[in-house]
Amino acid sequence: MKYTRYDFNKGKNNSNRFGIIVILMVVIALVIGTLIAKFLFLGQGSPEKIKVEKPNSIQAEDSKTQSKDGVENYSIVQCGYYSKKENADDLKNKLKDKYDIFILNEGDKYRAISFIGKPEDATKLLEKLTTENITATKINYKIDKSASCNLEIAGMISGYLEIISKLNDKDVKSVKTEDFKKWADTLKGEASGANYKTYKELQDTIKNLPKEITKAENDKSYSDIFKALNVFKSK
């Protein structure tokens, strides 16, 4: 009877070889995984602190953090200047379907203002009014922020304008002022500054604002801003 001869040593060798291959594959996988992890997280230290921004209404000109260099420019678009309020009111009623007109009392005169803000926006509005044969003029104002108290004044004007600009949205009925008022109260203008009186009057005006303002206060709001801005009329 013939027997088939098996090489048991050969089977044992194959089993050992397979085990070594598995171990090598595990080691290689660990090395590759470590390299990938280092690559992915290279340069990452502790997480950055999240910077909490101030509310938009008071972000513009914080005197403690903003540079005191530079100039802040503003413009108004004026559609009329009258000695009688009735004439200013007539213009306001005439344009009310297309434009907002704000009546500013200046002594015994009345200005019909359509805009106060950035010069480039004033230019666009002026061009539009001109194409519609509406008489208007652009008046420019320049605040040198390097002068004492001027940085604070520019900040309060910008913040005030930002608040009332939100009322241009037809769905906005009122805007809260508490954060803006608290911020303005923290400003410390130098009493020796040439424009300290203007700074102090505007700061007090803002501190006395109601908790919310509506479109009904627009004339007063623009009057407050114009009174402070008029000190800086460009020559």
DARA-V970332 format. One line per field, one symbol per residue. phi: phi as a letter, one per 40 degrees, with the letter a starting at -180 (. if undefined). psi: psi as a letter, one per 30 degrees, with the letter a starting at -180 (. if undefined). burial: + if it has 16 or more other C-alpha atoms within 10 Angstrom, else -. A space follows every 10 residues. Layout:
phi=???
psi=???
burial=???
//
This chain:
phi=.cbccbcccc cccccccccc cccccccccc cccccccccc bdgcbccccc ccccddcbcd bcccbcccch bbbbabbbbi abcbcdcccc cdccbccbbc bbcbcbgbbb cbbbabicdc cccccccccc ccfbcabbbb bbbccccdgc cccccccccc cccccccccc cccabcbdcc cccdcccbcc ccccbcdcdc cccccccccc cbbbcccddc cccdccdccc cbccc
psi=kkkkkkjeee eeeeeeeeee eeeeeeeeee eeeeeeeeee gkfjbkkkkk jjllkefgfe ijffflkgll kkkllljkfl jlfkeeeeee eeeefffekk kkjkkjbglk kjkfkkbkee eeeeeeeeee fghkkllkkk kkjjfflkfe eeeeeeeeee eeefffffkf fkelkkfeee eeeeffkikk ffkegeeeee eeeeeefgll fkklffgeee eeeeeeeeef fgkk.
burial=---------- ---------- ---------- ---------- ---------- ------++-+ +++----+-- -+++++++++ ++--+--++- -+-------+ +++++----+ +++++++-+- -++-++--+- -----+++++ +++++--+++ ++++++++++ ++++-++--- ---++-+--+ +-++--+-+- ----++-+++ -++--++--- --+++--++- +++++++++- -+---
//
